[in-house]
Amino acid sequence: IPMDATGGAGGYTADFPGLPCGVEVQWWVSARTTGGVESTFPPNAPVEPFRSLAGASLAVARDDDMEIDAGWARDVAGDTAVRGLWERGAPAETDANPGSDSSTDGQLCWFTGQSPVPNNTFADVDAGQTTLLTPLIDMASMTEPVVSYDRWFHTAVNDNRDDVFDVEISNDGGATWTLLESVGPTGPEAEGGWIRATFRVRDHVSPTAQVQLRFIASDTGEPTIVEAGIDEFTVVDVACGTPVGVAYCAANANSTGLSGEVVAAGSESLAANALTLVARRLPPGQCGFFVGSRGQAFVPNLSGGQGNLCVGPSIGRFLDQIGTSSAAGTLFLDLDLTSITTATGPVAGQIGDTWNFQAWHRDVNPSPTSNLTSGIEITLQ
C-alpha cells in the first residue's frame, strides 16, 4: 500500500482496505533511499511483522503474561513424559531452550523443564508427552473471540526429527478436542524462536462458557531434543459492527478439515464503491478465484470435485484476479461495483441489485481436486 506525505516533516499516512471482522493483519513499513538502500520497521519484517486484528473495537477478555499463577495446569491424565514436564519460571538458555520469556518487560513463562545446570539433554521432553492446560474461559457472550499466544518449539536438527508441538481447543470443558495447529517436526518454526500465533475461535469451535486450550509437547519414536514454551496468552473479543451481506449455501470440508466461507468487508453502498470479498478457511498455497451471479443455484460436486456450486445459472468468473491462498488460508477480491464481471461481460451495479458470490479453489484431499466456499448474498444500496 503506497503511503502519502501528510505535509509535516517526515510524516506519511496510508489507509488499510476494508477487512472482515476478526481477520489478522500482518503489516510493516518499508522505505527506500534515493540510493536504493531499503529499511523496514519492525527491523525483521516481513519475517516478523506487526500483527493487528480487524474490527470496530477490541475488548481484552484475558491477558496472561505468566508473571503470576493464573490457574494454568500441567500433569494431566494421559501424559507419559519422564522428564521435561511443563513448569513456570525464568528459562535458562540452552541450544534448544529459550533464554528468556517472549516479552520485553517480564521474566516468566511456561516451558518444558530445566536442570540445575543448563544442558540440552538433562531436562528436555523425553519418552512421551507433557500437556499444559489453560483455565476454562467463558466465551459464551463474546461476538468474535480471538486467541493469541507466543510459542517456542525446538526439536533437534538431525535425521530423527519426528516430534511435533500440538495446540488444541475444546468448547466442552475438555471432553472433546479440536486441533488448532501442529508445529513441526521440520521447518523454521521447529527450530526455536518466539513466534506469535493467532486464531479466530469460530473457525474451529463454537464459543461457549467452557472453552479451554491445551499445549502438548512430545518426544515419541526416535529420541530427539525437544523443548517448548508458551507466553503472553490473550483472548480478545472483536466488535464487528453491522455485517455486510448474508451467508447462504453450506460448503463441504476441504483438506484443512474446515469448510471454506466467503465474507464481505466495507460497504454495500454503490456510491462508496468500497467492497472487498474474502474467502477464508482455505488450504494454504492453492490457486483460486471468485465467481458471481445475480441468481442462486445448487450443483453438488461440481465437475467431479468436492465443492457445491451455489451461484447461477449465468456465472461470471473473476479470472483477472486469480490468486493463491495465503499461508493463513485467505484469498481477496476488491469488487468494483461499477464493473461487475458477468458471463457476458462487465456490468455496472444498480441500487437494489442483488448479487451472489463464492470462491472456487484447488485442493489435495487426499488426491488433487477442487472445492468451493459457501456463498454470500449482497444487495447494493
TIFIKOL-403867 format. One record per residue: x, y, z of N, C-alpha, C in turn. Coordinates in steps of 0.001 Angstrom, whole numbers, padded with zeros to 6 digits, always signed. Layout:
BEGIN
XYZXYZXYZ/...
//
This chain:
BEGIN
+000855-001181+000000+000000+000000+000000+000894+001235+000000/+000826+002094-001010+001668+003294-001019+001226+004276+000067/+002187+005012+000597+001908+005987+001639+002001+007393+001060/+001184+008308+001616+001137+009694+001153+001731+010614+002210/+002475+011606+001753+003031+012591+002671+001911+013383+003323/+002041+013618+004629+000996+014342+005368+001203+015848+005333/+002336+016293+004856+002631+017710+004862+003562+018099+005989/+003600+017285+007043+004518+017524+008140+005899+016996+007811/+006864+017357+008618+008240+016930+008375+008366+015424+008560/+008570+014706+007469+008768+013263+007533+007526+012459+007834/+006331+013050+007752+005094+012350+008068+004448+011708+006854/+003982+010458+007016+003313+009747+005934+002122+008980+006499/+001128+008743+005676-000062+008025+006120-000546+007090+005021/-001268+006048+005419-001871+005098+004469-003118+004521+005097/-004067+004116+004268-005314+003517+004737-005334+002040+004366/-005624+001184+005371-005814-000233+005091-007146-000422+004363/-007238-001381+003449-008535-001689+002836-009467-002316+003859/-010773-002293+003571-011736-002937+004449-011464-004427+004565/-011541-004959+005782-011276-006375+006026-012362-006958+006908/-012647-008247+006797-013666-008868+007640-013275-008844+009104/-014274-008817+009947-014056-008773+011384-013286-010007+011851/-012269-009777+012704-011520-010868+013286-010341-011344+012475/-010174-010836+011249-009037-011238+010421-007757-010630+010980/-006696-011437+011060-005404-010919+011484-004719-010244+010304/-004208-009038+010538-003489-008281+009522-002009-008252+009910/-001156-008738+009028+000282-008656+009237+000810-007503+008386/+001497-006550+009006+001903-005362+008271+003240-004827+008781/+003892-004065+007947+005142-003412+008295+005314-002199+007394/+006261-001368+007712+006555-000162+006943+007942-000303+006333/+008071+000026+005062+009372-000006+004410+009611+001321+003690/+010879+001719+003644+011274+002945+002946+012591+002694+002232/+012775+003404+001122+013987+003234+000331+014591+004595+000028/+015886+004713+000228+016562+005965-000075+016727+006115-001584/+017087+007323-002007+017328+007546-003434+018512+006725-003930/+019358+006297-002985+020487+005441-003356+020152+003968-003381/+018868+003607-003097+018441+002220-003180+018572+001419-001901/+018911+002073-000788+019019+001366+000491+017632+001278+001133/+017195+000073+001442+015854-000132+001987+015923-000468+003472/+014958+000064+004214+014853-000197+005643+013405-000535+005970/+013213-001434+006953+011858-001813+007347+011672-001594+008843/+010415-001415+009225+010047-001344+010640+008790-002167+010835/+008850-003196+011720+009987-003573+012565+011165-004105+011746/+012362-004114+012345+013579-004412+011576+013585-005767+010890/+012931-006793+011497+012965-008140+010918+011809-008423+009971/+011006-007416+009649+009907-007606+008693+010491-007933+007314/+009799-008735+006500+008468-009290+006745+008442-010607+007516/+009598-011115+007934+009605-012365+008699+008888-012188+010028/+009119-011054+010690+008473-010753+011965+007752-009419+011844/+006527-009407+011285+005796-008152+011072+005011-007747+012314/+004390-006564+012268+003365-006228+013233+002130-007077+012934/+001345-007376+013983+000117-008160+013804-001030-007424+014478/-002089-007163+013709-003266-006463+014231-004518-007234+013845/-005618-006954+014542-006905-007588+014249-007871-006558+013680/-008586-006949+012624-009559-006058+012014-010850-006070+012816/-011384-004899+013094-012644-004794+013838-012923-003358+014208/-014140-003116+014681-014501-001766+015108-013821-001411+016420/-013699-002381+017319-013012-002169+018593-012647-003528+019177/-011747-003533+020166-011296-004753+020812-011529-004641+022314/-012005-005736+022908-012131-005811+024363-011286-006991+024833/-010324-006719+025712-009438-007774+026203-010161-008569+027278/-010382-009852+027024-011083-010708+027983-010116-011450+028898/-008909-011715+028410-007909-012405+029230-006530-012027+028736/-005626-011759+029678-004267-011366+029332-003321-012006+030352/-002800-013174+030022-001914-013924+030923-000473-013731+030461/+000279-012943+031227+001688-012744+030884+002596-013727+031598/+002002-014630+032374+002687-015714+033085+003565-015231+034235/+003500-013952+034580+004280-013443+035703+003679-013871+037044/+002384-014207+037052+001719-014707+038258+001015-016015+037923/+000649-016760+038947-000105-018002+038766-001539-017639+038383/-001915-017941+037144-003233-017577+036643-004151-018784+036498/-003815-019898+037175-004701-021050+037155-004426-022056+036069/-003283-021947+035399-002912-022949+034403-002509-024246+035101/-002594-025364+034374-002326-026671+034990-001472-027528+034067/-000726-028463+034672+000075-029424+033931-000176-030809+034525/+000538-031809+034028+000430-033182+034541-001005-033706+034457/-001526-033791+033247-002894-034241+033049-002896-035734+032748/-004072-036321+032866-004224-037745+032561-003807-038022+031118/-002999-039038+030945-002524-039402+029618-001113-038950+029330/-000569-038042+030161+000814-037627+029962+001771-038764+030323/+002838-038908+029533+003746-040051+029713+005214-039658+029788/+005525-038379+029546+006933-037968+029544+007573-038220+030912/+008811-038700+030916+009501-038995+032173+010271-037788+032694/+010516-036816+031843+011113-035561+032279+010816-034492+031225/+011235-033252+031540+010903-032149+030650+009462-031720+030795/+008866-031907+031987+007474-031505+032189+007377-029987+032218/+006176-029494+031914+005951-028049+031899+006198-027453+033286/+006816-026283+033323+006955-025532+034561+006955-024036+034234/+006549-023239+035225+006524-021781+035046+007711-021170+035769/+008496-020370+035068+009660-019756+035680+010427-018952+034660/+011673-018626+035009+012573-017920+034100+013467-018952+033434/+013347-019175+032151+014098-020255+031499+015588-019940+031407/+016400-021005+031521+017843-020887+031343+018195-021337+029932/+018923-020526+029234+019162-020758+027809+020047-021974+027561/+019635-022792+026589+020461-023844+026017+020355-023718+024505/+020942-024667+023782+020806-024633+022328+019360-024814+021893/+018525-025422+022761+017141-025710+022407+016130-024914+023225/+016484-024487+024421+015556-023817+025335+015700-022303+025216/+014595-021543+025362+014723-020083+025321+015544-019566+026495/+016202-018434+026290+016977-017837+027355+016228-016768+028114/+014985-016495+027692+014139-015510+028370+012713-015732+027932/+011777-015053+028618+010406-015125+028132+010293-014297+026860/+009083-014195+026285+008939-013530+024989+008720-012029+025109/+008481-011542+026324+008123-010135+026487+009361-009265+026668/+009135-007953+026631+010226-007010+026880+010223-006516+028316/+009166-006832+029081+009054-006281+030431+008786-007341+031495/+008915-008626+031140+008680-009697+032105+009860-010647+032169/+009692-011694+032977+010755-012681+033127+010261-014115+033012/+008978-014338+033326+008483-015704+033467+007658-016130+032271/+007686-017429+032028+006854-018058+031003+006697-019521+031395/+005894-020260+030645+005829-021706+030791+006798-022330+029789/+007564-023325+030233+008498-024002+029351+008675-025442+029844/+009304-026264+029011+009364-027699+029299+010672-028075+029974/+010702-027893+031276+011776-028454+032087+013049-027638+032109/+013738-027722+033253+015001-027015+033423+015858-027756+034444/+017107-027988+034089+018015-028664+035009+018824-027620+035772/+019456-028023+036899+020266-027064+037657+021368-026439+036821/+021947-027197+035912+022970-026690+035001+022409-026763+033588/+022290-025628+032869+021721-025662+031529+022396-026682+030629/+021604-027600+030127+022131-028662+029282+020988-029194+028429/+021244-029389+027155+020187-029815+026237+019509-031113+026658/+020275-032059+027215+019744-033406+027407+019261-033697+028811/+019473-032797+029784+019113-033100+031171+017634-032906+031457/+016979-031990+030769+015599-031664+031153+014671-031442+029971/+015063-031854+028768+014141-031734+027641+013078-032819+027746/+012029-032716+026944+010943-033697+026962+011475-035045+026498/+011204-036078+027310+011718-037409+026973+010637-038471+027152/+010614-039410+026203+009848-040666+026304+008359-040458+026513/+007773-039507+025778+006330-039329+025891+005912-037895+025672/+004756-037537+026223+004213-036197+026024+003944-035521+027358/+003952-034191+027347+003598-033390+028517+002643-032297+028073/+001606-032038+028877+000499-031169+028481+000362-029992+029431/+000114-028826+028846-000174-027605+029593-001593-027174+029275/-002409-026904+030323-003824-026568+030161-004101-025145+030612/-004869-024410+029819-005377-023118+030275-006530-023353+031252/-006895-022345+032045-008151-022443+032788-009336-022441+031817/-010519-022764+032310-011726-022616+031497-011958-021134+031216/-012346-020813+029983-012545-019428+029563-013982-019273+029083/-014713-018324+029655-016111-018090+029291-016172-017191+028060/-016530-017774+026921-016660-017012+025673-018100-016974+025182/-019034-017400+026026-020418-017559+025586-021034-016254+025082/-020662-015133+025684-021268-013852+025297-020401-013048+024346/-019283-013620+023905-018384-012886+023018-018874-012929+021577/-018686-011829+020871-019113-011734+019478-018137-012430+018540/-016878-012082+018656-015853-012613+017756-014568-012854+018543/-014533-013920+019383-013336-014160+020195-012143-014612+019354/-010980-014095+019730-009729-014418+019057-008691-014732+020131/-007995-015861+019998-006938-016229+020952-005581-016045+020292/-004613-015582+021088-003246-015395+020608-002283-015836+021702/-001109-016267+021297-000084-016653+022258+001263-016657+021551/+002315-016487+022327+003673-016663+021829+004102-018095+022129/+004647-018779+021158+005093-020163+021368+006537-020336+020941/+007185-021281+021597+008549-021689+021274+008535-023191+021057/+009177-023651+019998+009333-025093+019811+010655-025355+019133/+011401-026278+019713+012685-026674+019135+012809-028183+019223/+013094-028782+018085+013421-030204+018069+014736-030362+017328/+015602-031222+017845+016988-031284+017381+017060-031464+015875/+018006-030774+015277+018185-030847+013829+019044-032068+013507/+018383-033155+013191+019095-034361+012759+018129-035223+011956/+018572-036375+011555+017749-037224+010701+016575-037847+011443/+016524-037706+012771+015476-038361+013555+014322-037429+013908/+014228-036290+013279+013196-035322+013648+011814-035870+013288/+011054-036250+014316+009716-036780+014076+008718-036289+015124/+009085-035262+015898+008237-034810+017005+007544-033496+016665/+006350-033307+017254+005546-032123+016967+005076-031478+018264/+004622-030251+018131+004034-029477+019223+002596-029178+018806/+001627-029842+019453+000216-029703+019092-000488-028731+020030/-001344-027899+019446-002201-026992+020216-003645-027322+019863/-004461-027574+020883-005841-027988+020674-006790-027118+021483/-008054-027062+021035-009065-026256+021704-010311-027103+021953/-010973-026848+023080-012201-027555+023456-013256-026521+023829/-014508-026810+023527-015602-025928+023982-016565-026650+024924/-016135-027818+025441-016966-028563+026383-016164-028979+027613/-015263-028084+028021-014505-028336+029234-013506-029465+029146/-013082-029806+027932-012069-030837+027764-012604-032218+027444/-013911-032347+027237-014466-033658+026872-014035-034058+025457/-013999-033080+024550-013539-033324+023182-012590-032203+022791/-011715-032491+021831-010696-031529+021447-010611-031394+019936/-010286-030181+019469-010111-029880+018051-008724-029286+017861/-007992-029763+016862-006638-029287+016622-006652-027853+016098/-005895-026964+016751-005681-025611+016246-004482-025575+015312/-003359-026124+015754-002165-026161+014917-001238-027271+015401/-000429-027746+014478+000602-028732+014792+001912-028209+014223/+002865-027922+015108+004139-027322+014706+005189-028413+014605/+005961-028409+013526+006991-029420+013332+006475-030591+012504/+007283-031636+012350+008581-031832+013000+009739-031074+012347/+009527-030534+011139+010594-029800+010467+010116-028390+010163/+010998-027605+009591+010653-026243+009227+011204-025239+010223/+011234-023956+009838+011834-022924+010693+011129-022739+012026/+009831-023035+012110+009107-022841+013366+009380-023969+014355/+010139-024969+013946+010547-026053+014848+012022-025944+015208/+012581-024761+015025+013996-024556+015290+014227-023469+016331/+013255-023267+017223+013378-022280+018271+012932-020906+017819/+012889-019966+018774+012434-018618+018491+010991-018439+018925/+010698-017294+019550+009326-016996+019954+008525-016549+018738/+007397-017183+018511+006549-016905+017355+005122-016676+017836/+004493-015616+017361+003119-015289+017726+002143-016069+016859/+001149-016689+017479+000095-017418+016762-001252-016834+017149/-002134-016667+016184-003452-016061+016408-004515-016878+015687/-005659-017121+016373-006734-017923+015787-008092-017314+016116/-008939-017279+015110-010349-016917+015289-011075-018155+015810/-011642-018063+016998-012212-019231+017660-013317-019861+016823/-014172-019044+016220-015319-019586+015459-014899-020390+014233/-013661-020248+013806-013177-021077+012697-012986-022527+013112/-013008-022773+014433-012674-024107+014930-013751-024706+015830/-014297-023919+016751-015378-024387+017620-016331-023222+017876/-017537-023543+018323-018477-022502+018723-018111-022004+020122/-018067-020694+020331-017729-020172+021661-018784-020560+022697/-018340-021052+023845-019219-021429+024948-018603-020904+026243/-019222-021268+027360-018691-020881+028673-017587-021823+029139/-017257-022853+028356-016278-023858+028770-015189-024074+027726/-014635-022979+027228-013550-023079+026254-012227-023263+026996/-011387-024126+026464-010089-024405+027075-009102-024757+025966/-007834-024406+026149-006778-024783+025222-005778-025677+025935/-005127-026549+025168-004039-027351+025727-002873-027369+024743/-001678-027428+025300-000434-027379+024544+000341-028661+024852/+000578-029479+023839+001152-030813+024021+002499-030896+023319/+003561-030985+024107+004909-031208+023573+005257-032676+023749/+005825-033284+022738+006050-034725+022811+007392-035122+022226/+007939-036191+022780+009123-036854+022242+008756-038319+022105/+008359-038701+020919+007948-040077+020652+008783-040621+019503/+008795-041912+019347+009614-042500+018288+011085-042389+018629/+011881-041972+017657+013326-041841+017874+013612-040718+018871/+014537-040909+019830+014856-039863+020810+015437-038621+020130/+014900-037447+020485+015413-036173+019989+015372-035157+021122/+016013-034019+020926+015968-032932+021891+014710-032111+021612/+013777-032063+022567+012507-031365+022381+012311-030361+023512/+012114-029093+023163+011795-028050+024136+010663-027193+023581/+009753-026764+024483+008627-025924+024077+008409-024842+025120/+007727-023772+024726+007409-022690+025647+006137-021979+025234/+005458-021362+026220+004242-020586+025975+004309-019317+026825/+003931-018191+026221+003944-016914+026932+002917-015968+026291/+002585-014911+027005+001748-013808+026501+000461-014324+025843/-000335-015061+026627-001589-015635+026136-002705-014595+026302/-003427-014305+025227-004509-013318+025291-005772-013845+024615/-006908-013370+025116-008199-013573+024466-008838-012196+024306/-009177-011840+023088-009849-010568+022847-011169-010829+022139/-012131-009960+022400-013414-010008+021701-013453-008834+020737/-013615-009139+019457-013585-008112+018423-015014-007660+018145/-015279-006378+018342-016585-005812+017993-016620-005591+016494/-017674-006082+015856-017679-006136+014394-018543-005082+013715/-019461-004475+014427-020358-003548+013758-021382-004284+012911/-021985-003596+011960-023030-004179+011121-022426-005088+010066/-022840-006358+010000-022272-007263+008998-022664-006863+007584/-021837-007221+006629-022086-006939+005222-022476-008240+004530/-023651-008260+003895-024087-009439+003167-024697-010503+004052/-025282-011516+003408-025939-012630+004097-025362-013940+003570/-024864-014762+004480-024293-016050+004078-025395-017035+003702/-025108-017908+002748-026049-018969+002375-025254-020126+001774/-025856-021291+001668-025305-022444+000967-024064-022995+001663/-024263-024047+002463-023159-024651+003211-022126-025265+002277/-020865-025141+002668-019760-025713+001892-019328-027040+002495/-018716-027880+001669-018130-029123+002151-016727-028859+002699/-016287-029667+003639-014969-029504+004243-013879-029707+003193/-012830-028906+003292-011675-029069+002421-010568-029801+003179/-009344-029794+002665-008274-030596+003261-007825-030082+004623/-008215-028859+005010-007901-028366+006351-008821-028955+007405/-009895-029617+006972-010916-030094+007899-012007-029087+008143/-011854-027879+007598-012838-026811+007747-013568-026590+006431/-014696-025925+006506-015453-025547+005313-015131-024109+004951/-014707-023879+003719-014387-022526+003284-015620-021638+003280/-015404-020359+003539-016508-019405+003528-016065-018102+002895/-017037-017358+002366-016790-016017+001850-017476-015022+002767/-016734-014006+003189-017284-012909+003972-016956-011620+003244/-017682-010553+003589-017501-009264+002919-017144-008195+003929/-016338-007250+003503-015962-006117+004334-016131-004849+003520/-016369-003748+004218-016570-002478+003537-018021-002069+003579/-018607-001837+002417-019974-001300+002361-020690-001790+001115/-022020-001987+001259-022852-002322+000096-023232-001082-000696/-022773+000097-000246-023127+001353-000889-022508+001456-002276/-023354+001688-003268-022869+001839-004636-022031+003103-004758/-022441+004142-004059-021705+005409-004124-020310+005281-003527/-020196+004519-002437-018896+004352-001795-017960+003487-002624/-018508+002475-003299-017727+001540-004118-016484+001056-003361/-016737+000523-002176-015639+000051-001321-016035-001280-000701/-016042-002325-001523-016468-003649-001068-015380-004668-001379/-014971-005408-000359-013953-006450-000516-014527-007798-000101/-014334-008798-000947-014718-010165-000614-013480-010921-000132/-013669-011726+000921-012567-012516+001462-013014-013967+001578/-012307-014844+000888-012509-016282+001084-011525-016731+002155/-012001-017417+003181-011119-017862+004253-011409-019309+004619/-010558-019852+005493-010546-021277+005832-010182-022130+004619/-009383-021597+003713-008936-022351+002543-007628-023069+002856/-007305-024127+002113-005977-024726+002245-004939-023740+001728/-003846-023528+002435-002840-022558+002005-002177-022944+000687/-001771-021926-000063-000977-022143-001258-001712-022772-002418/-003027-022577-002487-003816-023167-003570-004386-022076-004477/-004387-022349-005763-004932-021419-006753-006449-021299-006581/-006974-020089-006729-008416-019899-006609-008875-018605-007248/-010183-018495-007459-010768-017258-007971-012237-017199-007544/-012824-016018-007657-014209-015809-007253-015136-015945-008455/-016361-016358-008173-017419-016416-009179-018631-015674-008635/-019466-015155-009542-020628-014406-009102-021778-014514-010080/-022968-014204-009604-024167-014277-010426-025279-013489-009752/-026260-013070-010530-027450-012457-009943-028325-013507-009265/-028181-014764-009664-029038-015807-009125-028293-016773-008221/-029065-017626-007570-028514-018677-006731-028843-020041-007335/-028008-021017-007059-028193-022364-007598-027622-023351-006595/-027735-024617-006918-027073-025644-006115-026724-026811-007017/-025414-026916-007301-024890-028016-008112-023868-028746-007255/-024208-029926-006711-023258-030635-005836-022106-031212-006626/-020934-031264-005972-019728-031899-006534-019468-031440-007967/-019344-030125-008119-019163-029518-009427-018008-030155-010189/-018288-030606-011419-017278-031174-012324-016468-032294-011690/-017109-033071-010811-016444-034180-010171-015570-033791-008993/-015587-032522-008614-014815-032066-007464-015584-032266-006171/-015122-031627-005113-015724-031811-003789-016593-030637-003362/-016766-029653-004245-017491-028453-003863-018879-028351-004454/-019716-027551-003792-021074-027280-004256-021129-025884-004884/-021552-025814-006144-021729-024527-006805-023046-023905-006352/-022974-022668-005853-024149-022035-005251-024600-020777-005976/-023974-020464-007119-024379-019303-007913-024753-019788-009308/-025613-019027-009974-026005-019398-011326-027438-019017-011634/-027919-019363-012821-027252-020210-013830-026195-019477-014660/-026339-018166-014837-025357-017410-015595-024254-016958-014640/-022999-017318-014919-021922-017155-013942-020796-016295-014519/-020381-015317-013742-019209-014530-014081-018005-015037-013301/-016896-015199-014002-015669-015682-013355-014657-014543-013320/-014178-014220-012123-013246-013111-011950-011821-013600-012228/-011587-013989-013494-010318-014605-013855-009182-013598-013913/-009499-012298-013981-008438-011302-013978-007857-011097-012591/-008487-011727-011580-007967-011648-010218-007756-013043-009632/-007275-013974-010471-006878-015284-009963-005744-015095-008956/-005799-015818-007871-004770-015670-006855-004410-016999-006218/-003518-016931-005261-003095-018087-004476-003411-017821-003022/-004072-018756-002358-004440-018561-000961-003197-018370-000107/-003310-017472+000865-002177-017128+001722-001881-018252+002698/-000797-018070+003470-000447-019054+004498-001541-019163+005540/-002334-018093+005703-003462-018113+006641-004733-018652+005998/-004662-019058+004707-005821-019636+004039-006844-018628+003574/-006387-017451+003125-007312-016414+002670-007026-016032+001226/-008075-015529+000575-007996-015048-000802-008917-013833-000900/-008444-012743-001531-009176-011483-001530-009632-011101-002933/-010761-010380-002988-011243-009777-004236-011766-008379-003916/-011105-007354-004482-011614-005986-004388-012637-005813-005496/-013909-005712-005110-015003-005728-006075-015302-004315-006559/-015214-004089-007850-015569-002804-008447-017052-002834-008788/-017856-002111-008010-019312-002159-008198-019759-001455-009467/-018865-000699-010101-019224-000060-011373-018901-000954-012563/-018266-002113-012308-017898-003015-013392-017823-004438-012846/-018997-005026-012632-019092-006362-012052-019012-007412-013161/-018119-008373-013003-017917-009402-014021-019138-010309-014130/-019617-010508-015339-020708-011457-015609-020287-012367-016766/-021156-013338-017101-020847-014283-018183-020757-013587-019534/-021419-012437-019667-021453-011738-020961-020616-010469-020955/-019878-010235-019881-019058-009040-019808-019382-008218-018577/-018598-007184-018295-018828-006382-017090-020077-005516-017195/-020764-005375-016053-021948-004505-015991-021828-003622-014755/-022466-002468-014821-022480-001553-013689-023597-001952-012727/-023260-002041-011439-024271-002344-010451-025280-001220-010311/-026490-001568-009876-027548-000595-009665-028088-000745-008251/-028567+000360-007683-029165+000297-006357-030337-000679-006372/-030354-001583-005405-031396-002603-005336-030999-003922-005959/-029912-003944-006750-029427-005201-007328-028983-006157-006225/-029275-007449-006411-028760-008484-005514-027785-009358-006286/-026595-009520-005709-025554-010330-006324-025122-011424-005357/-024685-012539-005918-024264-013693-005114-022852-014087-005538/-022016-014407-004546-020617-014699-004814-020153-015914-004009/-019167-016611-004531-018421-017616-003786-017058-017764-004439/-016199-018585-003840-014842-018772-004367-014598-020235-004687/-013985-020470-005830-013538-021806-006256-012054-021908-005974/-011582-023083-005554-010150-023247-005308-009732-024696-005533/-008479-024868-005865-007904-026203-005976-007624-026742-004579/-007443-028066-004494-007166-028697-003205-006528-030062-003468/-005933-030628-002433-005442-032005-002462-006042-032690-001251/-007071-033523-001464-007868-034018-000332-008458-035413-000574/-007701-036488-000518-006233-036540-000441-005572-036453-001809/-006369-036667-002872-005833-036570-004223-006223-035204-004797/-005594-034759-005879-005919-033455-006459-007403-033334-006806/-007999-032227-006396-009423-031996-006608-009695-030499-006565/-010946-030122-006482-011331-028724-006315-012447-028649-005284/-012699-027448-004794-013765-027229-003826-014255-025802-003970/-015358-025504-003305-015911-024151-003299-016296-023759-001884/-016300-022476-001632-016701-021947-000337-018227-021889-000248/-018710-021452+000886-020116-021073+000998-020370-019830+000162/-021615-019443+000022-021959-018265-000767-022299-017075+000115/-022287-015890-000495-022734-014679+000201-023618-013877-000741/-024723-013389-000223-025676-012596-000982-025543-011133-000546/-025396-010244-001527-025197-008826-001249-026160-008002-002076/-026915-007148-001408-027846-006239-002084-027275-004823-002034/-027094-004226-003214-026481-002911-003308-027465-001822-002845/-026921-000836-002198-027724+000255-001648-027298+001597-002230/
//
